[in-house]
Amino acid sequence: MEYNGGNLAADHLCVLVHGLWGNPNHMKSVAKALRETYSEDKLHLLVAKRNSDSFTYDGIERGGERVCLEIEEELESIRNKGGKITKLSIVGYSLGGLVARYAIGLLEMRGILREVEPVNFTTFASPHLGVRTPLRGWHNHIWNVLGARTLSMSGRQLFTIDQYRDTGRPLLAVLADPESIFISGLKRFKRRTLYANVVNDRSAVYYTTGIAKTDPYMNTSRIKANYLKGYEDVILDPLNPVSPLVSKAGKGIAGFTAGSLGFLRNTPLMLALVIFIPFGITAFLLNSVVQTFRSSRRIRLYESGLTDIPVENYRSPIWIKDIRGTVEDVYENLNSLQEESYLHASDDEGDGDDLNKAEAEILALERKKSHPQFPTLALTPSQFAMVDELDKVGFRKYPVWIHKVRHSHAAIIVRSDTPRFSEGLVVLRHWMKEEFLI
């Protein structure tokens, strides 16, 4: 990565963490934006590389340990050369945002965040609540249960069907526990910012990347976007992102037309899916079996101490108190076909026999608070708890509306150098000018 490093005058280290199926090159535009704004005298860059490609299958925990080790190694290397880092920022894209949050907990545990000043923590399109689709009934088991088993340990954690160590809870729930090292470390950062795609993110939809209980962007024909001044057509005003459209005479025809155009726009995609899915799914499942086997083998070696990472250094108590492109495309296409379900205030459906009393009470309370205009999504009790706890920590949230492509997950950070992703440059410009503290 050509933008890595800095000189000995730089006292601020910024670490970039890529996402699932990713590699350091995915963060090139992010690194370039930082370097064009801040010279090597001001900012030292580290693009994490130990989790590249299929290593992202190994889970958030192991990914976080690898990133933590890279940060410690970089700090020591700079110190040995005569430099001194006094400020630390961490940026995560997609799964990398969750890996970064885990690494932050380890940095907190190991005392690093008391030796340097934590400044910026930023995520782009990171699924903070996981990737399970808000579904109810038997639909829940088609994608949320089966889909979770195609991405090895990372998949189980992203779909929140795992049990982290001896807690009996999903890892993402533990990451948001207010008594954990992960929240304690996150609170130390001077600024916490997230950017979330509101449409066309086939990997991670708005509710999870924006840490929200509702999704007002499911039917864009019924809302008016309120853009942030100076960043029109891309970044929405975080204080007032949308307004409901007022019905007018003749609106039914316009609505029908808009709906018809939407259907026509989707027709090429649907035709492609009909032709592509039989072959794509086969490749996807075969690759999933191979990668899960390889990941399981790596995990066994990792846990046995047969890698270059001293695992025992990162396994202290977590509580403060007691075919790659094809595979990614198929996953995203299948994920984007899922429709979200909602909780309604008048809903009298039972909460199910598999919930305990506390979980049932959480759902009942969220159902009562559901608004007719933007109803509450049918999240799990643990996801509702995650939203509440992460909101208490405090994030500056920016909804992003990318129009030019149907792959906004890649466009938000300009993952590749193409004019189609140019709207992502607006996002990076906003981040540099308005959010990033040096």
C-alpha positions in Angstrom: 0.0 0.0 0.0 1.8 3.1 -1.3 0.2 5.4 1.4 1.4 3.4 4.4 3.7 5.0 6.9 4.8 8.5 7.8 7.9 10.2 9.1 9.2 10.5 12.7 7.6 14.0 13.1 4.1 12.5 12.8 2.5 11.9 16.3 -0.9 10.7 15.0 -1.4 7.1 13.8 -4.5 6.3 11.8 -5.3 2.6 11.2 -7.5 1.4 8.3 -9.3 -2.0 8.4 -10.9 -3.5 5.3 -14.0 -5.7 5.2 -15.1 -9.3 4.4 -13.4 -10.8 1.3 -11.3 -7.6 1.4 -7.6 -6.7 1.2 -5.6 -3.5 1.9 -6.1 -2.3 -1.6 -9.8 -1.8 -0.9 -8.9 1.0 1.5 -6.7 2.8 -1.1 -9.1 5.7 -1.7 -9.6 6.2 2.0 -5.8 6.3 2.5 -5.4 8.6 -0.4 -8.0 11.1 1.0 -6.1 11.1 4.3 -2.7 11.6 2.7 -3.9 14.3 0.4 -5.2 16.2 3.4 -2.5 15.5 5.9 1.2 15.1 5.1 3.6 12.5 6.4 4.7 15.1 9.0 1.2 15.1 10.5 -0.2 11.7 10.1 1.2 8.1 10.1 -1.0 5.6 8.2 -1.3 1.9 8.8 -3.5 -0.2 6.5 -4.0 -3.5 8.3 -3.1 -6.5 6.2 -3.2 -9.7 8.4 -6.9 -10.3 7.7 -6.7 -10.2 3.9 -9.0 -12.2 1.6 -10.2 -15.6 3.0 -8.7 -14.8 6.4 -11.8 -12.7 7.0 -13.8 -15.9 7.4 -12.1 -16.6 10.7 -14.3 -14.4 12.8 -14.4 -11.0 14.4 -12.5 -12.1 17.5 -9.4 -13.4 15.6 -9.6 -10.5 13.2 -9.5 -8.1 16.1 -6.6 -9.8 17.7 -4.6 -9.7 14.4 -5.3 -5.9 14.1 -4.4 -5.3 17.7 -1.1 -7.0 17.2 -0.4 -5.0 14.0 -1.1 -1.7 15.9 1.2 -2.7 18.7 3.9 -3.7 16.3 3.6 -0.4 14.4 3.8 1.6 17.6 6.9 -0.3 18.7 8.5 0.1 15.2 7.9 3.9 15.3 9.2 4.1 18.8 12.4 2.1 18.0 13.1 4.5 15.1 12.9 7.5 17.4 9.3 8.6 16.8 6.5 8.9 19.3 2.8 8.4 18.6 0.5 10.3 21.0 -2.8 10.1 19.1 -4.6 7.1 17.6 -7.5 6.9 15.1 -9.2 3.8 13.7 -11.3 3.5 10.5 -13.3 0.4 9.6 -15.1 -0.5 6.4 -17.9 -3.1 6.4 -16.9 -6.1 8.6 -13.7 -4.1 9.3 -15.8 -1.8 11.5 -16.7 -4.7 13.8 -13.1 -6.1 13.8 -11.9 -2.6 14.7 -14.4 -2.4 17.6 -13.0 -5.7 18.9 -9.5 -4.5 18.5 -10.4 -1.3 20.5 -11.5 -3.5 23.4 -8.1 -5.3 23.3 -6.2 -2.0 23.2 -8.2 -0.9 26.2 -7.5 -4.1 28.0 -3.7 -3.9 27.3 -3.5 -0.3 28.4 -2.6 1.2 25.0 -5.6 3.6 25.0 -4.2 5.1 28.2 -0.8 5.6 26.6 -2.1 7.4 23.5 -5.1 9.7 23.0 -7.9 8.0 21.1 -9.2 10.6 18.6 -11.3 9.3 15.7 -13.3 6.1 15.3 -15.1 6.0 11.9 -17.0 3.3 10.2 -18.3 3.1 6.6 -21.1 0.7 5.9 -20.3 -1.5 8.9 -23.1 -3.9 10.1 -23.0 -3.0 13.8 -26.2 -5.0 14.4 -25.2 -7.9 12.2 -26.6 -8.8 8.8 -29.6 -10.9 9.7 -32.7 -9.6 7.9 -35.6 -8.5 10.2 -37.9 -11.4 9.5 -40.6 -13.3 11.3 -42.0 -16.8 11.1 -40.6 -19.5 8.9 -39.0 -17.0 6.5 -36.5 -16.4 9.3 -34.9 -19.8 8.8 -34.4 -19.6 5.0 -31.7 -16.9 4.9 -30.9 -16.0 8.4 -30.1 -19.6 9.5 -28.8 -21.2 6.3 -27.0 -18.1 5.1 -25.1 -17.8 8.3 -23.5 -21.1 7.6 -21.9 -20.1 4.4 -19.3 -17.7 5.8 -17.6 -19.9 8.5 -17.2 -18.2 11.9 -17.7 -14.7 10.6 -21.0 -15.7 9.1 -22.3 -17.1 12.4 -21.2 -13.9 14.2 -22.7 -11.6 11.6 -26.0 -13.5 11.7 -25.8 -13.5 15.5 -26.3 -17.3 15.9 -23.0 -17.8 17.7 -22.2 -18.0 21.4 -19.2 -16.0 22.4 -16.9 -17.9 24.7 -18.8 -18.8 27.9 -21.2 -15.9 27.8 -24.0 -17.8 26.0 -24.6 -14.6 24.0 -23.7 -13.5 20.4 -20.4 -11.8 20.1 -22.1 -8.6 18.7 -24.2 -8.4 21.8 -21.1 -8.6 24.0 -19.4 -5.9 21.9 -22.3 -3.6 22.9 -22.4 -4.6 26.5 -21.9 -1.4 28.6 -19.8 -3.3 31.2 -17.3 -4.7 28.6 -13.9 -3.5 27.6 -15.2 -2.9 24.1 -17.6 -0.2 25.1 -15.2 1.2 27.7 -12.5 1.5 24.9 -15.0 3.0 22.4 -16.0 5.7 24.9 -12.5 7.0 25.1 -12.5 8.2 21.4 -13.0 11.9 21.1 -15.2 11.4 18.0 -17.3 8.5 16.8 -18.7 8.8 13.3 -20.5 6.5 10.9 -21.6 6.7 7.3 -24.5 4.4 6.2 -25.9 3.8 2.8 -29.7 4.3 2.7 -30.3 2.4 -0.6 -28.6 -0.2 -2.9 -26.3 -1.6 -0.3 -26.6 -5.3 -1.0 -24.2 -6.4 1.7 -25.3 -4.3 4.7 -28.6 -2.4 4.8 -29.3 0.9 6.4 -30.7 -0.2 9.8 -27.6 -2.1 10.8 -25.0 0.3 9.3 -26.9 3.3 10.7 -27.6 1.6 14.1 -31.4 2.2 13.8 -34.7 0.5 14.7 -36.5 1.9 11.6 -35.7 2.1 7.9 -37.5 5.2 6.4 -35.8 4.5 3.0 -37.6 1.2 2.1 -40.0 3.1 -0.2 -38.2 6.1 -1.5 -41.2 7.2 -3.6 -42.9 8.3 -0.3 -40.2 10.5 1.1 -38.4 13.7 0.3 -34.7 13.8 0.9 -33.2 16.7 2.8 -29.6 17.0 1.9 -26.7 18.5 3.8 -25.7 21.9 2.5 -22.6 21.6 0.3 -23.0 17.8 -0.1 -26.2 17.8 -2.1 -27.5 14.6 -3.7 -25.2 12.4 -1.6 -25.2 13.1 2.2 -28.5 13.7 4.0 -28.9 16.0 6.9 -28.4 13.8 9.9 -30.8 15.9 12.0 -33.6 15.9 9.4 -32.8 13.3 6.7 -36.2 12.9 5.1 -39.7 14.3 5.1 -42.9 12.3 4.2 -44.3 13.3 0.8 -47.8 14.9 1.0 -50.4 13.1 -1.2 -51.8 15.2 -4.0 -54.5 14.7 -6.6 -53.3 12.5 -9.4 -50.6 11.1 -7.2 -51.8 7.6 -7.7 -50.9 7.7 -11.4 -47.5 9.2 -10.6 -47.0 6.5 -7.9 -47.9 3.8 -10.4 -45.6 5.2 -12.9 -42.7 5.4 -10.4 -43.4 1.9 -9.3 -43.5 0.7 -12.9 -40.2 2.4 -13.7 -38.7 0.8 -10.6 -39.9 -2.6 -11.8 -38.4 -2.0 -15.2 -35.1 -1.0 -13.7 -35.1 -4.2 -11.7 -36.0 -6.4 -14.7 -32.4 -6.8 -16.0 -31.3 -7.8 -12.5 -34.1 -10.3 -12.2 -33.3 -11.8 -15.6 -29.6 -12.0 -14.7 -30.5 -13.8 -11.5 -32.7 -16.3 -13.2 -29.8 -17.1 -15.6 -27.0 -16.7 -13.2 -28.2 -18.1 -9.9 -28.1 -21.8 -10.8 -24.4 -21.5 -11.6 -23.6 -18.9 -9.1 -25.2 -20.6 -6.1 -23.3 -23.8 -6.9 -20.0 -21.9 -7.0 -21.0 -20.0 -3.8 -21.8 -23.1 -1.8 -18.8 -25.1 -3.1 -16.5 -22.2 -2.2 -18.3 -21.8 1.2 -17.5 -25.5 2.0 -13.9 -25.1 1.0 -13.4 -21.8 2.8 -15.2 -23.0 6.0 -12.9 -26.1 6.0 -9.8 -24.0 5.6 -11.0 -21.4 8.1 -11.7 -24.2 10.7 -8.2 -25.5 10.2 -6.7 -22.0 10.6 -8.7 -21.5 13.8 -7.5 -24.8 15.3 -3.9 -23.9 14.5 -4.5 -20.4 15.9 -6.0 -21.6 19.1 -3.2 -24.1 19.5 -0.6 -21.3 19.4 0.9 -22.6 16.1 0.8 -19.2 14.4 2.8 -16.0 14.8 0.3 -14.4 17.1 0.7 -15.0 20.9 -3.0 -15.8 21.5 -2.6 -15.8 25.3 -1.8 -12.1 25.3 -5.3 -11.3 24.0 -7.5 -13.6 26.1 -8.0 -11.8 29.3 -11.4 -11.1 30.9 -13.7 -9.0 28.6 -15.6 -7.3 31.4 -14.7 -4.1 33.2 -17.0 -5.3 35.9 -17.4 -8.9 36.9 -13.9 -17.6 -7.1 -13.9 -14.5 -4.8 -15.8 -11.9 -6.9 -18.4 -14.5 -7.9 -18.9 -15.6 -4.3 -19.3 -12.0 -3.1 -21.8 -11.2 -6.0 -24.0 -14.2 -5.2 -24.0 -13.5 -1.5 -25.0 -9.9 -2.1 -27.7 -10.8 -4.7 -29.3 -13.4 -2.3 -29.1 -11.0 0.6 -30.7 -8.1 -1.4 -33.7 -10.3 -2.2 -34.8 -10.5 1.4 -37.7 -8.3 2.5 -37.9 -6.7 5.9 -40.7 -7.2 8.4 -42.0 -4.8 11.0 -43.5 -4.6 14.4 -46.8 -2.7 14.5 -48.4 -1.1 17.6 -51.7 -3.0 16.8 -49.9 -6.3 16.2 -51.2 -9.1 18.4 -48.8 -11.8 17.2 -47.2 -13.7 20.0 -43.5 -13.4 20.7 -42.8 -17.1 20.3 -42.0 -19.8 22.8 -38.2 -19.5 22.3 -38.0 -16.1 24.0 -37.5 -15.6 27.7 -39.6 -13.2 29.7 -37.1 -10.3 29.4 -36.8 -10.7 25.7 -40.6 -10.8 25.3 -40.9 -7.6 27.3 -38.3 -5.9 25.0 -40.4 -6.8 21.9 -43.6 -5.7 23.6 -42.2 -2.3 24.5 -40.7 -1.8 21.0 -44.0 -2.8 19.5 -45.8 -0.1 21.5 -43.4 2.6 20.4 -43.7 1.7 16.7 -44.7 4.6 14.5 -47.3 4.3 11.7 -45.2 6.3 9.3 -41.9 4.6 9.9 -42.7 1.3 11.8 -40.1 -0.4 13.9 -38.3 -3.3 12.2 -38.7 -6.8 13.5 -35.3 -7.0 15.1 -34.3 -9.5 17.7 -34.3 -8.5 21.4 -30.4 -8.5 21.4 -30.4 -6.2 18.4 -32.8 -3.7 20.1 -30.4 -3.8 23.1 -27.4 -3.1 20.9 -29.1 0.0 19.4 -29.8 1.4 22.8 -26.3 0.8 24.2 -24.5 2.0 21.1 -26.7 5.2 21.0 -25.7 5.8 24.6 -22.0 5.8 23.6 -22.8 8.4 20.9 -22.2 8.3 17.2 -22.4 11.1 14.7 -24.5 9.4 12.0 -24.5 10.4 8.3 -27.0 8.8 5.9 -25.5 8.5 2.4 -27.7 8.3 -0.8 -25.6 7.0 -3.7 -27.6 7.1 -7.0 -25.3 6.2 -9.8 -24.7 2.5 -9.1 -26.6 -0.5 -7.7 -23.6 -1.4 -5.6 -23.4 1.4 -3.0 -21.5 -0.8 -0.5 -18.4 -0.5 -2.7 -19.1 3.0 -3.8 -19.2 4.6 -0.4 -15.4 4.3 0.0 -14.6 4.3 -3.7 -13.4 0.7 -3.4 -12.1 0.7 -6.9 -11.0 3.5 -9.2 -14.0 4.0 -11.5 -16.1 7.1 -12.4 -19.2 5.2 -11.3 -18.1 5.5 -7.7 -17.5 9.2 -7.9 -20.2 9.9 -5.3 -18.1 8.2 -2.7 -15.5 10.9 -3.2 -18.1 13.3 -1.8 -18.4 11.1 1.3 -14.6 11.1 1.8 -14.5 14.9 1.2 -17.1 15.4 3.9 -15.3 13.1 6.3 -12.0 14.9 5.8 -13.5 18.4 6.0 -16.2 18.0 8.7 -15.4 15.0 10.8 -11.8 13.9 11.0 -9.9 15.5 13.8 -6.1 15.7 13.6 
